[in-house]
Amino acid sequence: MHDLVVKNDDLVVATHGRAFWILDDVTPLRQYTDDIAQKDAFLYTPATAYRIQAGAGGERRPSKRTGQNPPVGAVIYYSLKDAPKAGIETKIEILDATGKVVRKYSSAEFNVPEEPLDPDDKKPEKEIKADAGLNRFVWDLRYEDAHRVPGYYLWEYGGGARGPVAVPGHYQVRLTAGGQTQTAAFDLKLDPRGESEPGGSAAAIRSDLADAR
């Protein structure tokens, strides 16, 4: 290791001419205190999220010689002193500026597969994790998806059933764990590069969202 530098919310590590590494989002490190380790549950205040639109063509297969890009969305960290007992639900809810819940996730619910699973396929994962220690969850910035008929699969359930992307503004995340509820505020801003935004303004995006709903 040759040098360390913090750039915005990331830690950059330079080696001796071979490469450099980036540890994305040091938000939990900045907020951590010794008292947090003693709490049964703690919700960190998320860093500002950006409305970055991922490419429609998807990502290419990553090379073993390259790193992984940070996730797209609002990154939410929370710590649990112990894993919840069986049957105890952990919830994450996303609220808009008016306090209305726009998306909710539960450790008791499983992600819905896009198509029927083969016997050898990996079983669906739970919507959120509730492991002892530090947990990370990424809200994809979308409102709730369209309701699906249980056990019925349709091609249109793909992109056509996904909820609209949230508009820039003020949001909150609410964590319910171990019988406790905590709330933290964060901001969602436009892509600073000015790319892939309809009309190039928050007002135009709000108009599009109103039409979609």
ChimeraX attribute file (.defattr): number of C-alpha atoms within 10 A of each C-alpha:
attribute: neighborCount
match mode: 1-to-1
recipient: residues
	/A:1	11
	/A:2	9
	/A:3	10
	/A:4	14
	/A:5	11
	/A:6	14
	/A:7	11
	/A:8	9
	/A:9	14
	/A:10	14
	/A:11	16
	/A:12	16
	/A:13	16
	/A:14	16
	/A:15	13
	/A:16	9
	/A:17	8
	/A:18	6
	/A:19	9
	/A:20	14
	/A:21	14
	/A:22	18
	/A:23	12
	/A:24	16
	/A:25	18
	/A:26	14
	/A:27	17
	/A:28	18
	/A:29	9
	/A:30	10
	/A:31	10
	/A:32	11
	/A:33	10
	/A:34	7
	/A:35	7
	/A:36	16
	/A:37	14
	/A:38	11
	/A:39	12
	/A:40	18
	/A:41	23
	/A:42	22
	/A:43	23
	/A:44	22
	/A:45	19
	/A:46	20
	/A:47	19
	/A:48	15
	/A:49	19
	/A:50	17
	/A:51	23
	/A:52	18
	/A:53	13
	/A:54	11
	/A:55	8
	/A:56	6
	/A:57	6
	/A:58	7
	/A:59	8
	/A:60	6
	/A:61	6
	/A:62	10
	/A:63	8
	/A:64	7
	/A:65	5
	/A:66	8
	/A:67	10
	/A:68	9
	/A:69	9
	/A:70	11
	/A:71	12
	/A:72	16
	/A:73	20
	/A:74	21
	/A:75	19
	/A:76	22
	/A:77	18
	/A:78	19
	/A:79	23
	/A:80	22
	/A:81	17
	/A:82	14
	/A:83	17
	/A:84	17
	/A:85	8
	/A:86	7
	/A:87	8
	/A:88	14
	/A:89	16
	/A:90	21
	/A:91	20
	/A:92	23
	/A:93	18
	/A:94	23
	/A:95	19
	/A:96	17
	/A:97	12
	/A:98	9
	/A:99	10
	/A:100	12
	/A:101	17
	/A:102	16
	/A:103	18
	/A:104	16
	/A:105	19
	/A:106	18
	/A:107	19
	/A:108	16
	/A:109	14
	/A:110	14
	/A:111	13
	/A:112	14
	/A:113	11
	/A:114	12
	/A:115	13
	/A:116	11
	/A:117	11
	/A:118	8
	/A:119	7
	/A:120	6
	/A:121	8
	/A:122	8
	/A:123	12
	/A:124	12
	/A:125	13
	/A:126	15
	/A:127	18
	/A:128	20
	/A:129	16
	/A:130	24
	/A:131	13
	/A:132	14
	/A:133	14
	/A:134	15
	/A:135	15
	/A:136	12
	/A:137	16
	/A:138	13
	/A:139	20
	/A:140	14
	/A:141	23
	/A:142	16
	/A:143	18
	/A:144	16
	/A:145	14
	/A:146	11
	/A:147	9
	/A:148	12
	/A:149	8
	/A:150	7
	/A:151	8
	/A:152	9
	/A:153	14
	/A:154	10
	/A:155	10
	/A:156	10
	/A:157	16
	/A:158	11
	/A:159	9
	/A:160	11
	/A:161	14
	/A:162	15
	/A:163	18
	/A:164	17
	/A:165	18
	/A:166	18
	/A:167	22
	/A:168	20
	/A:169	13
	/A:170	15
	/A:171	20
	/A:172	21
	/A:173	24
	/A:174	18
	/A:175	23
	/A:176	18
	/A:177	24
	/A:178	17
	/A:179	10
	/A:180	11
	/A:181	15
	/A:182	14
	/A:183	17
	/A:184	15
	/A:185	18
	/A:186	17
	/A:187	16
	/A:188	19
	/A:189	16
	/A:190	20
	/A:191	16
	/A:192	9
	/A:193	8
	/A:194	12
	/A:195	12
	/A:196	14
	/A:197	16
	/A:198	14
	/A:199	11
	/A:200	13
	/A:201	13
	/A:202	16
	/A:203	13
	/A:204	14
	/A:205	19
	/A:206	16
	/A:207	13
	/A:208	16
	/A:209	15
	/A:210	10
	/A:211	8
	/A:212	10
	/A:213	8
